[in-house]
């Protein structure tokens, strides 16, 4: 459930670049405010919650869920709430 955040589509390298870029840009603003431990816990919890929600919606049809999009979105929401 947590390892799907490490997977990326090799045929779409822009997906990897955009995920890393967003994580760096959001992380450098958010990590000093939360601390390293809370930032990592937030990222892991959001990754887990995103995968559980995806599984709940796609249980019968299957498919693939790739990348840390849910976790990056959660980090963006927390950053927006702080400002």
C-alpha positions as CSV (number, residue, x, y, z in Angstrom):
1,X,0.0,0.0,0.0
2,X,2.9,2.4,0.6
3,X,5.2,1.3,-2.2
4,X,3.0,2.6,-5.0
5,X,4.4,6.0,-4.2
6,X,7.8,4.8,-5.5
7,X,6.5,3.6,-8.8
8,X,6.4,5.7,-11.9
9,X,5.5,5.2,-15.6
10,X,8.8,4.7,-17.5
11,X,7.1,5.8,-20.7
12,X,6.2,9.2,-19.2
13,X,9.4,10.6,-17.7
14,X,7.7,14.0,-17.1
15,X,5.8,12.2,-14.4
16,X,9.0,11.5,-12.4
17,X,10.3,15.0,-13.0
18,X,7.1,16.8,-11.9
19,X,6.7,14.6,-8.8
20,X,10.3,15.3,-7.7
21,X,10.0,19.0,-8.5
22,X,6.8,19.5,-6.6
23,X,8.1,17.5,-3.6
24,X,11.2,19.7,-3.5
25,X,9.3,23.0,-3.9
26,X,6.6,22.2,-1.4
27,X,9.0,20.4,1.0
28,X,11.5,23.2,1.4
29,X,8.7,25.5,2.5
30,X,6.8,23.0,4.7
31,X,9.6,20.9,6.3
32,X,11.1,23.7,8.4
33,X,7.7,24.5,9.8
34,X,6.8,20.9,10.7
35,X,10.1,19.4,11.4
36,X,11.6,16.4,9.6
37,X,9.7,13.7,11.6
38,X,6.3,15.3,11.3
39,X,6.9,16.0,7.6
40,X,7.8,12.4,6.9
41,X,4.8,11.2,9.0
42,X,2.5,13.5,7.1
43,X,3.9,12.3,3.8
44,X,3.5,8.6,4.8
45,X,0.0,9.0,6.2
46,X,-1.1,10.8,3.0
47,X,0.4,8.2,0.8
48,X,-1.3,5.5,2.8
49,X,-4.7,7.3,2.8
50,X,-4.4,8.0,-0.9
51,X,-3.8,4.3,-1.7
52,X,-6.6,3.2,0.5
53,X,-9.1,5.6,-1.1
54,X,-7.9,4.5,-4.6
55,X,-8.3,0.8,-3.7
56,X,-11.8,1.5,-2.2
57,X,-12.9,3.1,-5.5
58,X,-11.2,0.7,-7.9
59,X,-11.5,-2.6,-6.0
60,X,-13.7,-4.3,-8.6
61,X,-12.1,-3.0,-11.8
62,X,-8.4,-3.1,-10.9
63,X,-5.8,-1.0,-12.6
64,X,-2.7,0.7,-11.5
65,X,-2.1,3.6,-9.2
66,X,1.4,5.1,-9.7
67,X,3.3,7.9,-8.0
68,X,3.0,10.0,-4.9
69,X,0.3,12.3,-6.2
70,X,-2.0,11.9,-3.2
71,X,0.9,12.7,-0.8
72,X,2.0,15.7,-2.7
73,X,-1.5,17.0,-2.9
74,X,-1.8,16.6,0.9
75,X,1.4,18.5,1.4
76,X,0.1,21.3,-0.7
77,X,-3.2,21.4,1.3
78,X,-1.3,21.6,4.6
79,X,1.0,24.3,3.2
80,X,-2.1,26.3,2.0
81,X,-3.7,25.9,5.4
82,X,-0.6,27.3,7.2
83,X,-0.6,30.3,5.0
